[in-house]
Amino acid sequence: MSAGSHDERRATPVIGLEVHVQLATRTKLFSGCAADFAPEEPNTRTDPLVLGLPGSLPVLNAAAFRMAVKVGLALNCEIARFCKWDRKQYYYPDLPKGYQISQYDLPVCGEGWLDIDGDEGTKRIRITRAHLEEDAGKNMHAGGVSRIDLNRAGTPLVEIVSEPDMRSAAEARSYLERLKLLLTYLGVSDCNMQEGSLRCDVNVNFKVETPDGVKATPICEVKNLNSFRGVEAAIEFERTRQLDEFDRTGQTIKTAPKSTRGWDPDKQVTVAQRTKEEASDYRYFPDPDLVPVTLTEEAIEALRGELGEFPADRRVRIGEVWELSDYDAGVIIERGRPFADYFEEVAQMADDGKRAANWCTQDVLRDLSELNYEIDTFPIPAGTLGHLLKRVSAGELNTKAARDVYADLLARPRDQNGPETVDAIVDERGLIAVTGGAELEAAIDDALADPKNAVAVETVRDGKQQAVGPLMGQVLKKVSGADPKTVRAMLLERIGGTG
């Protein structure tokens, strides 16, 4: 099967996503069992409830519930004043109880929306619902042997279900990126896709233009995708597969059932698993061991007050406050809240937002990537970088000297890199910018008197200030630490330019 074998104008994707987000709680959804990620210690985060032992009873984790409400508020959802818990009946080896505690007809969060960057500008994606449920464990199959790790079983998930409003793989990716950014700013999840903290199911089919009118292919659900690239690739693969299937069988959404498929990242194909279950297959019924939850207006408004600043609002604010371009503000915000916090501390310490943005989006981002650091473990704390840049803004260091200090700091342990370290390095290496004095005056005299520079001097005198560059280079080479701006201004003044 070859991707792109069909004219893309024939078929329009219809895409909806079900996103599972693991909430950043200390314990599991219905017990005090630790919920931390521990793949090296399988089956150590378990307790009688996780194991489904007789007599064990669930108790709601209030922190998880509050986080779910915050997610709903951030997604403009209707928040239920009354919601309950239901048992979703199915048996897998990684679900010892034989049922999952979820929410069926009365979820905590109802209809809402999220704006994304769509194919034709800003697009509003409708949210159907967001509900709380417990996660299952993990089955692992290799070498003909199957293993089960129940560490993840019972961890709290909020499942965010969208309407089928996306019309391309790019829009699906944009939706996921915007959702991930929002959730990390809320602080309700780390959204680590490698660890499974954010994964999604893609529901996709295609409206096909035919001589008999537009027909829709059967809906396919691709399960448990844990990368943006995987989501895009699975949708593109389904385009080819579904259109081939449609051409071969003529089956439509009205004549064939939904199907469930898995994603094979090695072969870049979806793989048939089963026909899609309907709600009736799960035989939902209210969990008799858990009481419903009621929410007052006061409680909802209190949680709304804890939401903090959303990424879109922060992007506008830092652009205005620190006079940044839309591009710089976007780069800073898209890197997540910890990086935005880092930038703002640097900017405040340096009292120079533009200079802070230049260093953070170029030097810091480059070194985070090359050295594989997170911003909270980066060797140069925000206060230290801010102090360094403040000395540059004050004219005490030129850019070259500042980069030397930065490189020195980068090679040291983070706990040894306070602002005082900057001052010590500057003093030890004699990096204070030279902005005057006999040595600088003499070097400028020599440069202007050198016959080899006569043409350059006359060119500058004629108004072409860019010709001063070679003269500057000669002076900077002779006087270590000379400030380039000062040298340029002195040369232009002596020659008779406007400097």
N, C-alpha and C positions, 0 to 999 in steps of 0.2 A: 504494500500500500504506500503510495507516495504522497507526501503532504503537498497541498496546492494543486492537485490534479483537477480540481473543480474551479470554474470561474467564480471568484469570491462574490461577484455581484448577484449571483443566483440565490445565495442563502444568507440570511441575517441571523446571527447568534442571539439566543435568548438565554441570559445567564443570571442565576441567583446563587448566592453563597450562604452557607451555614458555617459560621466561624465559631470554633471552640476556643475559649480563652481560659487558661488556668489562672485563678486568682492568687495573689501573693499573700496568702494567709500562713500563719505559723503552723496551724493544725488543719486536719481534714474537715470536710463539710459537716459531718455528723458525729465526729468523735474527737477526742483530744490527742489522737495519734499524730506524730510529726508528719508534715507534708513536704519536707525538703527533698530536692532532687538527689538521689543517691544510687546511681546505676552501678557503682562498684560494690555496693552492699545490697544485693537483691533480697527481697522479702524480709527486710529488717524494719520497714515502716508499716507494721501491721499490728492489729489488735483484734479482739474477738468480733467487733462489728465488721471490720474489713474482711475477716475470714468467714463471715456469715455463720458464726457459731450460735446455736440455740440460746435464747434468753438475752442476747445482746440487743440493746435498744439505742436508737439514734437520738442525738440531741443537737439541735441546730447551732451552727457556728455563727454567732451574730455578726462577727467581722465580715464574713463572706457575704452575708445578706446586705450589709450596708454598702459593700463594694458593688454588688449587683445593682443596687438602686442608683449609685453614682454613675455607673455605666449607662443606665437608662436615661438619667437626667442629661448626661453629656450627649446622648444620641437623640435628644428631643422626644423621648418616648413618654407615653402616658404611664404613670406609675400607679400600680394597683393599690387600692386602699385595703384590699383583702386578697390574699393568695393562699394557695394550699399546695400540698405535696402529693405526688402520685407515684405508684409503682408501675414501671415499664417492664413487662415480663419478657425476658428472653434468656437463653442460657448460652454462655460462652465459658471456656475454661478460666478466663481471667475475670469472671464475675461470679464469685462463689455463692452469693445469695440466690442467684437465679433471677434477680430483678435489679433494675437500676432505679434509685430514687430520683425522680425528675419532677417537672411541672407540666401538666397537660393543658387543661382548658382554662386555668386561671394563673397565668404566669405573672411574675413580679413586674415585668416591663412589657407594655403593649406597643402600639404603633408609634413610629418615630421616623427620623430621616437623618441622612448624612450627606453633605455636599462634597463632591470630588471633582478632580480635573478630568472631565470627560473628553471624548473625541472631538467635540465641537464647543469646548468651553466648559464653564462650571455646570455640573449636572447634579441634580438631587436624586439620591438613591433612597427609596423608601425602606424603612425597617419594619418587618412584620411583627416581630416580638423579640424579647431577650429573656431567657429564663435560666434559673439555676438548676444544676444537676451535679451528681457525683460522677467522677471519671471511673472507667474500668481499669484493670491492670494491663499488662503488656505481654503478648505472646511472642516468642522468638523462635524461629525455625532455622536451623543450619545443620548441614551434614547429616540429614536424616533424623535429627534429634530436635524435639520441641521442648522449650522451657517456658516457665511462667514467672514473671516478676510482679508481685502485688504491691510494690511500693507506691505506684501511682493510683491504685484503686482507692476510691473515696476522696480524692483531692477535689476541691471545688472548681467547677467549670461554670462559666456563663456562656450560653449558646446564643449567638446573635444571628438571627435569620433575616435575610433581605428578601425583598420582592425581586422578581426576575427583570430588573430594570437595566442591566448592563448589556451592551451590544457589541463588545469586543473583548479579546483577552487583555488588551491594554487597559480598558476600563475596569476589568476585574482586578488587575494589579493595582491600579490607582486607588480603588476602594479599599483593598487590603492595606496598602501603605498608609492611607489616611487614617484608617481605623487603628492600626498598630501605633501610629504616632500619638493619636488621641489617648489611647489606653495607657501608654507609658507616661504621658504627661499627667494623667490622673493618678498614677502611682498604684494602680490596682493589679498590674501584672508586669513581669519583665518582658513578656511576649517573645521569649527566646524560642525561635522556631526549631533550632537544632535540638533543643531539649523537649520539644513538644508542647511548650507553653502556649503556642498559637498554631492551630492547624485548621484546615477547613475542608468541607465537602463542596464540590462544585456541581450544581444542577444545570445541565446545559442541553438544549436542543436547537433546531434551526428551522426558520421559516423559509421554505423553498418556493421560488417562483416557478410555476409550471404553466403550460398552455391552459390547464383547467383551473387556474387560480393559485393562490398561495396555500401551501400545505405545510403542516408542522411535523417534523420527525419526532419519534418517541423520546421522552425525556430520559436522560441518563444521569445518574449521580456518581461522580468520581470521588471516592472516599479518601480521607486522611492525607491530604496534601500538606506538606510542611515546608514549602518554599515558594516564593513568588514566581521563580522561574518554572517550577513544577506546575503551578496553576496555569500559567500561560501556555506551556507546552501541552498540557492535557487538553485544554480547550481547542488548540489548533489541531491536535491529533483527532479529537472527536469530530471536528468539521469534516475531515476526510473520511473517517470511518462511517459516520452517520449518513453522509451523502452517498457514499458507495452502497451502504445498506439500503438506503431509500431507492436508489436507481435499480438495485437488484430485486427488492421485494415489494416496493411500493407501500410499505407499512408506514402508518402515520400515528400520531399521538392518540387518534381515536380507535386504532385497530391493534395496537401493541402495548403491552404494559411497560411501566417504568422499569429500568434495570439499574443494578448497582455494579460498578466496576472499580477495580483498584488501579493504581498507577505504578508502573515498573520504571523507575528512574534510570536504570541501566540500559534498558532497551528503548526507553522513550515511547512507550505504548501504554494504553489502558488495557486491562485484562478483565474479562467477564467474571463476576462472582456469583450473583444471584439476581432474581427479579426483586424489584423494590418492594419492601414491606409497606403496608398501609397502617394507619393508626390502629385499625381493628385487630391487626395481627399481634399487637403488643398487649392487648387486653388490659389497658390502663384501668386502675381503680385507685381511689384515694388511700394514701398510706395511713393505716390506723394507728401507727405509733408516733405520728407527728401531728401536732396541732397546727391549724392554719395560722397565718401571720396577718395581723392588722397593722396598718400604718396611719398615723395621724398626720394632718397637714403640717403641724409643728415639726414633726420628725423629718418629713420630706424636705421642708425648707431648711432645717438645720444641716441636712446632708448636702443640699444645694450650696449652702454657704461654705462647705468644705471642698468644693470642686477645684478651686484654684483657677489660674489663668489658662485658657485653652491655647493650643499652638497657634491658631490663626490670629487670635487677639495679640499674643505675645510677639508674633512676627511684625505686626503693624506697630506695636509700641516700641520695640527696640529699634525699628527703622527710623521712627520719629525722634526718639530720645537721643540716639547715638548717631543720627544723620547717616544711616547706612543705605546703600543701594538695595533695591528689592532682591537682587541676586544674593548679596552678602547676608541679608537678614534671613533669606530662605535657606541658605546653606547652614547657617547656625541653628535654626529651628528644626530643620529636617534631621539633624544629628541627634536629636532627643534632648530631654530636659536637663540631664546632668551636664551636657556640653553647653547648652544655653546658659545654665547657671555659671559655668566656668567662664564663659565669655563675659558675662555681665560683671563678675567679680574683677576680672582683668581690666575691663573698661573703667570701672569705678576707681580702681587703684591707680590706673594710669591717667585717669581723667582725659582720655582720648579714645573715643569709640572707634574711629576709623583705623587708627593704628592698631588697636586691639583686634579689630576684625581681620585686618590684613595678616597679623601674626597667627591668630587662631585658625583661620580658614586655610592658611597655606602651611606654615611651619608645623603647627601643632597637629593638624589633621594628617599631614604627610608622615610625621613621626609616630602618631598613633597607629597608622596602618603598617608602616615598615617594621616597627618594633613590637607590634601586636599588644598594645596596651589598651585598657579602657581609660576613660578620662579620670576616673577616681583613683587609678593607680599610676597615672602619668607622673614621671619623675619631677616635673616642674609644677608645683601647686600654683593655683590662680594668683594668689597674693604675691608670689615670688615673680612670676612673669609680669604682673602689673607693676611691681616696683621697678623692674628692669626697664619697662617701656616708659615709665614716668621719668626716669633719668634721661632717656632718649629725648622725650618731649621737652625736657628742661634744657637740652643742648649740652648736657654733661657727657654724653656718649654719642658717637656717630653710629650709623647703622652697622658698619662692619664690626666695630668693637662690640656692639650689642649681640651680634650673631656669634662672636667668639665666646661671649659669656654664656649665651644660650646653649651652645654646644658643650661647654664645660658642665653646665647644670644638668644637661641631658644624660651625661655619663655618670652622674652621682646618684646615690639612693635618695628617694623622695624625702625621707625623714631628715636628711641633712641639707635640704634646699629651702631654707627660709630666706626672707628678704635680705637679712644680714650677710648671707652667702654671696649675694650679688655684689654687695659693697666690698667684701673681702677679695673677691676675684678681681674686681676693678682696681683695687689698690695694689694687690700683689703683682698684677700684670701691667700696671701703669697705663690704663686704658682711657683715662680722662681725656676728653676731647680738647685739642689745642685750638683755641679761638683767638689767639693773639700772642704777643711777645716777640722778643728780638729774633728768635729762631725762625718764626713764621715770616716776619717782615723780611729777613735776609733771603729766605728761599724765594719769596715773591720778587724781590729785587733781581736775584740771579735769573729767574725765568724771563723777566721782562728785558733784561740786558742781553740775553743770549741771542746772537745774530740769527741762529736757526729759527727763532720764534718771531722774527720780524714780520713775516707775511701774516701769521696768525694775529699778531697784535694789530696790524693795519686792518685786517678783515673785521675784527671786533670793533675797531674804532669806526668802521664804515656802517656799523649797525647790526652785523651778523653775530649775535652773542653766542651762538652755538660753537663758534670757532674757538671759544675760550677753553674747550675741553682738554686739548693737549697740554695747555699751560697748567691747568688744574692738576692733571696727572703728574706732571713734573714736580709740582710743589708737594702733592700728597705723598709721592714716593720719597721725597727728601725729609719730610717732617712726619714722623710716626704719630698717629692719633690726631692729625689735623682734621678739623671739621670741614667737610666738603662745602657746605653752604657758606661758611665763613670765608673760605678760600675763594670761592666763586665771587662773592660780593666784593672782597678786597681787590681782586684782579680787575673786575669791571670798573670799580671806582678809580683805580690807578690808571687804567687805560683811557678812561673817559666815557665808559658805557653808562648805562642807566642803573647798574647795580648799586 
